[in-house]
Amino acid sequence: MRLWTVPVVALVAVMVSMSDEPTERAMRAAFETKLASQVQNALDFVAETSGPEAVARVREAGTDRFAISGFKKLGCQRDERGGHVCRFSVDIAVIDGNLREELTGRFYMRDDGFAFTQDV
């Protein structure tokens, strides 16, 4: 029985490494990139509608800053449009406390790594 254990474990390891499902680390990086882009888009909108002084006030207040303090992959399923639809929990530290959310989104491969979108 032990004779079959090593080949089976090796086969499973190879199959997992060949999967195109995003790892927790890749999901976190894609989500963080998307969140940073959304914050920048909000700052661009403030600049366009209220001017650079308003952007300076936002930055002084620290409401443009965040840090992901926790991230856990909860599960993924292949999406027919490409990529995977995944559930995850995320803890985000912001100026006035912590936000904890459980989200679902689509992670898909681009040339520079995984990207995240919430249109599922």
N, C-alpha and C positions, 0 to 999 in steps of 0.2 A: 504494500500500500504506500509506503514512504517513497518508493521508487517513482511513483507517478506524481507525487506532491510537488517536487521541484520543477518538472516541466510544465505543470499546470500553472503554478505561480508565475513562472517566467512568461508563459503565453498571455496570461491576464495582464501582466505588467507591460508587455509589448502592445497589446490591444488598447490599453488605457493611454499609453504615450502616443499612439497614432490617432487618437480621437481628436476631432476638430472642435470639441466643446471647450468653451473658454474656462480657464482655471479661475479660482477665486482671485488670485493676484491680477490676472488680466482683466477680469470684470471690474475690480476696484479701480484700476488705472483708467479704464474706459469711462467709468462713471465719474471719476474725479475730473477727467479732461472735459467731459460734457458739462459738469457743474461749473467749472472755471469759465467755460465758454459762455454759459448763460449769465454768469455774473458780469462778464465783460460786455455782453450785449446790453444788459441793464444799464451799466455805466455809460455806454455809448448813447443809449436813449436819453439818459439824464443830461448828458453833455449836449445833445442835439436839441432837446426841448427846453433846458434851463440854463445851459452854459457851463463853462469850466468851474465857476465858483460853486455851483451845486455839486459837481463831482468832488471837489475838494472837501465840501462838508460831509459827503457820504464817506469819503476816505478817513477824514478826521474822526468821525463817529465809529469807524471800524465795521460798519455794516456790510462792507464788501469782502470781509475776511471770513474764512471758514477753514476747518481742518477735519478730515475724516479720522475719527478716533476709533472706529470699529467697523468692520465689514465682514459679513458672513454669507457665503453662497448657500442657498437653501435648496436649489434644484433647477435643472434645465431640461428643456425638450427641444428637439430640432424643429425649426420653423420652415414651413413650405416656401416662404419668400427668401429664404437663405438665412444662415446663422442659427441662433438658438434663442428661445424665449426663456428667460431665467427669473427666478424669484430670489431676492436677497434682502437681508436686513442691513441697515447702515446707521451708524451713529455719527452725527455731524456736530462738531463744536462750533458755535457761533458766538458773537459778542455777548449775547444775553443768556447763554445757557447751552444746553445740548438738545438736539433734535434726534429722535429715534424713529425710523420709518421702516416699514416692510414694503418693498416695491417689486414690481414686475416690469421687465423691459426686454428689448431685443438687442442682443449682442451679435455683431457680424464682423467679419474680417475685412480689413482694408490693407493697403500696401504697408501702412505704418503700424499695424496691429489692430486690435479689436476696437470697435466703436460701439457706442450705446445710444439707443433711442427708446423713448417710452411709447412709441406708436405700435402697439401690439394688437 
